[in-house]
Amino acid sequence: MLSKNENSDETLFLSQANVGESFSVEKLVGGCAFQQRLMGMGICSGTRLKLLKKVSNCSMLVGIDGSRFALGGGMANKIMVKKIDT
């Protein structure tokens, strides 16, 4: 589910991202509890993260400011990101 914003920059779900690339979080598409859980990990709009590893069951490991967090596929399907150059 790729979409385009008005600047022609590609926005995608984190679950669609490629390992090794860096992203900026654009939007969290979930309820209040979901957003609070991610904010507890330091993930909110504007957060920069790097996709470190993907596992076959859609789980992934992301890096944020020197910390690593594991995310399930369901969570990754609710995080909209935009690729950034590092």
Backbone torsions as a table, in degrees:
resi	resn	phi	psi	omega
1	MET	NA	76.6	177.9
2	LEU	-87.8	144.6	175.5
3	SER	-135.7	162.6	-179.5
4	LYS	-117.4	139.3	172.6
5	ASN	-97.3	-179.7	-173.1
6	GLU	-67.0	-16.2	178.1
7	ASN	-91.8	6.3	-178.4
8	SER	64.1	16.7	173.9
9	ASP	-85.3	137.6	-175.9
10	GLU	-76.5	126.7	174.0
11	THR	-112.5	134.2	-177.2
12	LEU	-145.7	167.8	174.2
13	PHE	-76.9	145.7	-179.6
14	LEU	-56.5	-31.8	179.1
15	SER	-63.2	-19.5	-179.5
16	GLN	-95.1	-2.5	-174.4
17	ALA	-76.6	160.5	179.0
18	ASN	-98.3	142.0	178.2
19	VAL	-60.7	138.9	177.8
20	GLY	93.9	-11.0	-179.1
21	GLU	-92.8	155.4	179.0
22	SER	-107.5	148.2	-174.0
23	PHE	-140.8	159.3	170.1
24	SER	-113.3	131.8	179.2
25	VAL	-71.8	126.6	-179.6
26	GLU	-97.5	-40.5	-174.2
27	LYS	-161.2	143.9	172.0
28	LEU	-104.1	121.3	-175.5
29	VAL	-104.7	80.6	-178.3
30	GLY	-168.4	176.6	-178.3
31	GLY	-75.2	-179.4	-176.6
32	CYS	-60.6	-45.1	-179.2
33	ALA	-63.2	-41.2	177.8
34	PHE	-61.8	-48.0	-178.9
35	GLN	-64.1	-39.3	178.2
36	GLN	-65.5	-39.1	178.7
37	ARG	-62.4	-45.4	179.6
38	LEU	-67.4	-39.5	178.7
39	MET	-62.6	-31.3	175.2
40	GLY	-64.8	-24.2	176.4
41	MET	-93.1	-1.4	-178.7
42	GLY	87.6	16.2	-179.8
43	ILE	-104.6	113.4	176.3
44	CYS	-151.1	178.0	-180.0
45	SER	-56.1	129.4	-179.8
46	GLY	96.4	-13.0	179.2
47	THR	-65.3	136.7	174.9
48	ARG	-98.3	133.1	179.8
49	LEU	-141.9	161.9	177.6
50	LYS	-124.9	134.2	177.5
51	LEU	-82.1	111.6	-174.5
52	LEU	-90.7	-36.6	-175.6
53	LYS	-159.7	144.5	172.5
54	LYS	-119.9	140.5	178.3
55	VAL	-110.8	153.2	-173.5
56	SER	-56.4	-25.9	-179.3
57	ASN	-88.6	20.3	177.3
58	CYS	78.6	0.0	174.0
59	SER	-72.8	157.3	-178.8
60	MET	-149.5	161.8	177.0
61	LEU	-117.1	125.5	179.1
62	VAL	-119.3	150.4	176.8
63	GLY	-109.2	132.7	178.5
64	ILE	-136.4	114.5	176.9
65	ASP	49.3	45.3	177.4
66	GLY	84.6	-6.6	176.9
67	SER	-103.2	155.2	177.5
68	ARG	-117.8	139.6	179.1
69	PHE	-133.7	139.3	174.6
70	ALA	-93.4	134.4	177.9
71	LEU	-125.8	139.5	174.5
72	GLY	-79.4	164.1	-179.5
73	GLY	-60.8	-36.0	178.8
74	GLY	-62.9	-40.6	178.1
75	MET	-68.0	-43.0	-178.5
76	ALA	-63.3	-27.1	178.1
77	ASN	-77.0	-3.4	-179.9
78	LYS	-116.2	8.2	179.9
79	ILE	-113.7	112.1	178.1
80	MET	-87.5	129.6	-177.5
81	VAL	-131.6	162.8	174.4
82	LYS	-128.9	132.7	-179.5
83	LYS	-65.7	139.3	177.0
84	ILE	-127.7	155.7	175.7
85	ASP	-86.6	140.4	179.7
86	THR	-110.3	NA	NA
